[in-house]
């Protein structure tokens, strides 16, 4: 190969590499619009041991679900005197990070809306989270 052909090839390769940096990169974010928000009408006092169960369940759902196959996770609190049950799921088209971000929003929504409620449920477009004082 002649020197001119080599230089032309190198210039073409460098140009292609440079152009790929200019291509738009798709960025997705989970859709956290709320479709359903429901709170159990029965409540508990702040000092009730059940408060620890709810805090455990919501944190566990938020932290574990994104790493589960199919983004589907159910859990039970480890506190025998005040048991809480939980379930969370994400749209399987999401990335692990997008699932995690969606569940952060779901936890914030159900925590603030269902304060001191023995059960709560939020269904967003791309994820859902629920907790109760009974198995479901």
C-alpha positions as CSV (number, residue, x, y, z in Angstrom):
1,X,0.0,0.0,0.0
2,X,1.4,3.4,-0.9
3,X,2.0,6.1,1.6
4,X,-0.8,8.2,0.2
5,X,-3.3,5.4,0.4
6,X,-2.2,4.7,4.0
7,X,-2.6,8.3,5.0
8,X,-6.0,8.5,3.4
9,X,-7.1,5.4,5.3
10,X,-5.8,6.8,8.6
11,X,-7.6,10.1,8.0
12,X,-10.8,8.2,7.2
13,X,-10.5,6.1,10.3
14,X,-9.8,9.1,12.5
15,X,-12.7,11.0,10.9
16,X,-15.1,8.1,11.7
17,X,-13.9,7.9,15.2
18,X,-14.3,11.6,15.7
19,X,-17.8,11.6,14.2
20,X,-19.0,8.9,16.6
21,X,-18.5,11.3,19.4
22,X,-20.9,13.7,17.8
23,X,-23.8,11.2,17.5
24,X,-26.6,11.7,19.9
25,X,-26.8,9.2,22.8
26,X,-30.2,8.1,23.9
27,X,-31.0,8.8,27.5
28,X,-33.9,7.3,29.2
29,X,-35.5,8.0,32.5
30,X,-38.2,6.0,34.2
31,X,-41.7,7.3,34.0
32,X,-42.7,8.0,37.6
33,X,-46.2,9.4,36.9
34,X,-48.5,7.9,39.5
35,X,-51.4,5.7,38.1
36,X,-52.6,4.6,41.6
37,X,-51.9,5.6,45.2
38,X,-53.7,3.8,48.0
39,X,-53.2,4.0,51.7
40,X,-54.8,1.6,54.2
41,X,-57.2,3.5,56.4
42,X,-55.8,1.9,59.6
43,X,-52.8,3.5,61.2
44,X,-50.1,3.0,63.8
45,X,-48.3,5.3,66.3
46,X,-44.9,6.6,65.5
47,X,-43.4,4.8,68.5
48,X,-45.1,1.5,67.4
49,X,-42.6,-1.3,66.5
50,X,-44.4,-1.6,63.2
51,X,-42.8,1.6,62.1
52,X,-39.4,-0.2,62.0
53,X,-41.0,-3.0,59.9
54,X,-42.3,-0.5,57.4
55,X,-39.0,1.3,57.2
56,X,-37.2,-2.0,56.7
57,X,-39.6,-3.2,54.0
58,X,-39.5,0.0,52.0
59,X,-35.7,0.2,52.1
60,X,-35.3,-3.5,51.3
61,X,-37.7,-3.2,48.3
62,X,-35.9,-0.2,47.0
63,X,-32.4,-1.7,47.4
64,X,-33.0,-5.3,46.3
65,X,-35.6,-5.2,43.5
66,X,-33.3,-3.6,40.8
67,X,-30.8,-6.5,41.1
68,X,-33.4,-9.2,40.9
69,X,-34.1,-11.1,37.7
70,X,-37.2,-9.7,36.2
71,X,-37.3,-6.8,38.7
72,X,-39.8,-8.6,40.8
73,X,-39.2,-8.9,44.6
74,X,-41.3,-9.8,47.6
75,X,-40.0,-9.6,51.2
76,X,-41.1,-9.9,54.9
77,X,-39.7,-7.9,57.7
78,X,-37.5,-9.7,60.3
79,X,-39.4,-8.4,63.3
80,X,-41.6,-11.1,64.8
81,X,-43.7,-8.8,66.9
82,X,-44.7,-6.4,64.1
83,X,-44.4,-8.1,60.8
84,X,-44.8,-6.2,57.5
85,X,-44.9,-7.6,54.0
86,X,-43.8,-6.0,50.8
87,X,-43.6,-6.3,47.1
88,X,-42.0,-4.2,44.3
89,X,-41.7,-4.5,40.6
90,X,-40.3,-2.5,37.7
91,X,-40.9,-2.5,33.9
92,X,-38.5,-5.1,32.6
93,X,-37.5,-2.8,29.7
94,X,-35.8,-0.5,32.2
95,X,-32.1,-0.7,33.1
96,X,-31.1,-1.6,36.7
97,X,-30.4,2.1,37.4
98,X,-33.7,3.3,35.9
99,X,-35.5,0.7,38.0
100,X,-33.6,1.9,41.1
101,X,-34.5,5.5,40.3
102,X,-38.1,4.7,39.8
103,X,-38.3,2.8,43.1
104,X,-36.7,5.8,44.9
105,X,-39.6,7.9,43.6
106,X,-42.1,5.2,44.6
107,X,-40.8,4.9,48.1
108,X,-40.9,8.7,48.5
109,X,-44.4,8.8,47.2
110,X,-45.8,6.0,49.4
111,X,-43.9,7.2,52.5
112,X,-45.1,10.7,52.4
113,X,-48.7,9.9,51.3
114,X,-49.2,7.0,53.6
115,X,-47.5,8.3,56.7
116,X,-48.2,6.0,59.7
117,X,-50.6,3.8,57.6
118,X,-50.4,0.0,58.1
119,X,-50.4,-0.4,54.3
120,X,-49.7,1.6,51.2
121,X,-49.5,1.0,47.5
122,X,-48.2,3.2,44.7
123,X,-48.3,2.2,41.0
124,X,-46.3,4.3,38.7
125,X,-46.0,3.9,34.9
126,X,-42.6,2.1,35.2
127,X,-42.7,0.6,38.7
128,X,-44.8,-0.3,41.7
129,X,-44.4,-0.7,45.5
130,X,-46.7,-2.1,48.1
131,X,-46.5,-2.9,51.8
132,X,-49.1,-4.3,54.2
133,X,-49.4,-5.9,57.7
134,X,-50.7,-9.1,56.1
135,X,-49.4,-11.4,53.3
136,X,-50.7,-10.6,49.9
